[in-house]
Amino acid sequence: MKEVDIGQAFTFLESGPVILVTTFDGKKNNIMTISWHMIMDFSPHIAISTGPWNTSFEVMMKTKECVIAVPGVNLIEDAIGIGTVNGTIVDKFDKFSLTPLAAKTVKAPLIEECLKCIECRVIDYVDKYGLVILSGEKAWINETAIEQRTFHAVGNGTFLVDGETLEYKTMMGNRLPKWV
Ligand SMILES: Cc1cc2nc3c(=O)[nH]c(=O)nc-3n(C[C@H](O)[C@H](O)[C@H](O)COP(=O)(O)O)c2cc1C
């Protein structure tokens, strides 16, 4: 993976792909699937919606860190599998043949097979709505992945895959960050 400026990281999530979230509890890596998430600003702050029914949530609350990884559509069945088993029962990196890579600022791993990763710190938890608020610290992209399309959950067991890209940079004008 190639490190890029953290200011680009919000673009990894603004289109709303299904994401994988990795954690490390001090002994073992784990992964969960998340489709309820939101970019909150350019820095980026990111909200994910989850709670104590997931092992990953408990670990995130304890370690105050995680990695967001964006899978390509070639990993759709792995992402669904990861989101339907509990990490205390199976080693998900092993079961889904995914490769953990060392991150720079957190102990949770990047996922080599994913398209993009964001190292994150947990900076808040809004108990009433089950919102974990993350601060993105480092951003990584996988330029060599052949399949760059991401996928999006509808919520009824169907998924949408990225289609055509339309460019409106001129019309977006000063609403775009300066580096675009
Ligand atoms: C497509 C998909 C999307 C999911 N989105 C979320 C989500 O947004 N929030 C959440 O708490 N769980 C979500 N899940 C469920 C968790 O990924 C699931 O409970 C997982 O087994 C948790 O793993 P863990 O207990 O090892 O942490 C989703 C699952 C799938 C398959």
The ligand as an SDF file (V2000), in Angstrom:
LIG
                    3D

 31 33  0  0  0  0  0  0  0  0999 V2000
  -23.1230   -6.0980    4.6250 C   0  0  0  0  0  0  0  0  0  0  0  0
  -23.0360   -5.9650    6.1300 C   0  0  0  0  0  0  0  0  0  0  0  0
  -23.1070   -4.7170    6.7090 C   0  0  0  0  0  0  0  0  0  0  0  0
  -23.0260   -4.5640    8.1010 C   0  0  0  0  0  0  0  0  0  0  0  0
  -23.1010   -3.3180    8.6470 N   0  0  0  0  0  0  0  0  0  0  0  0
  -23.0220   -3.1800    9.9990 C   0  0  0  0  0  0  0  0  0  0  0  0
  -23.0890   -1.8830   10.5820 C   0  0  0  0  0  0  0  0  0  0  0  0
  -23.1710   -0.8680    9.8960 O   0  0  0  0  0  0  0  0  0  0  0  0
  -23.0170   -1.8080   11.9380 N   0  0  0  0  0  0  0  0  0  0  0  0
  -22.9040   -2.9330   12.7440 C   0  0  0  0  0  0  0  0  0  0  0  0
  -22.8420   -2.8020   13.9750 O   0  0  0  0  0  0  0  0  0  0  0  0
  -22.8530   -4.1650   12.1990 N   0  0  0  0  0  0  0  0  0  0  0  0
  -22.9050   -4.3070   10.8580 C   0  0  0  0  0  0  0  0  0  0  0  0
  -22.8280   -5.5490   10.3010 N   0  0  0  0  0  0  0  0  0  0  0  0
  -22.7150   -6.7300   11.2170 C   0  0  0  0  0  0  0  0  0  0  0  0
  -21.3120   -6.9720   11.7710 C   0  0  0  0  0  0  0  0  0  0  0  0
  -20.3310   -6.8990   10.7600 O   0  0  0  0  0  0  0  0  0  0  0  0
  -21.3270   -8.3570   12.4440 C   0  0  0  0  0  0  0  0  0  0  0  0
  -22.1170   -8.2950   13.6240 O   0  0  0  0  0  0  0  0  0  0  0  0
  -19.9620   -8.9570   12.7060 C   0  0  0  0  0  0  0  0  0  0  0  0
  -20.1260  -10.3550   12.8560 O   0  0  0  0  0  0  0  0  0  0  0  0
  -19.2610   -8.4110   13.9220 C   0  0  0  0  0  0  0  0  0  0  0  0
  -18.0900   -9.1350   14.1250 O   0  0  0  0  0  0  0  0  0  0  0  0
  -17.3460   -9.2250   15.5350 P   0  0  0  0  0  0  0  0  0  0  0  0
  -18.3730   -9.6530   16.5610 O   0  0  0  0  0  0  0  0  0  0  0  0
  -16.2660  -10.2380   15.3160 O   0  0  0  0  0  0  0  0  0  0  0  0
  -16.8350   -7.8580   15.8450 O   0  0  0  0  0  0  0  0  0  0  0  0
  -22.9020   -5.7210    8.9370 C   0  0  0  0  0  0  0  0  0  0  0  0
  -22.8250   -6.9870    8.3330 C   0  0  0  0  0  0  0  0  0  0  0  0
  -22.9100   -7.1260    6.9430 C   0  0  0  0  0  0  0  0  0  0  0  0
  -22.8310   -8.4880    6.3380 C   0  0  0  0  0  0  0  0  0  0  0  0
  1  2  1  0
  2  3  1  0
  2 30  2  0
  3  4  2  0
  4  5  1  0
  4 28  1  0
  5  6  2  0
  6  7  1  0
  6 13  1  0
  7  8  2  0
  7  9  1  0
  9 10  1  0
 10 11  2  0
 10 12  1  0
 12 13  2  0
 13 14  1  0
 14 15  1  0
 14 28  1  0
 15 16  1  0
 16 17  1  0
 16 18  1  0
 18 19  1  0
 18 20  1  0
 20 21  1  0
 20 22  1  0
 22 23  1  0
 23 24  1  0
 24 25  2  0
 24 26  1  0
 24 27  1  0
 28 29  2  0
 29 30  1  0
 30 31  1  0
M  END
$$$$
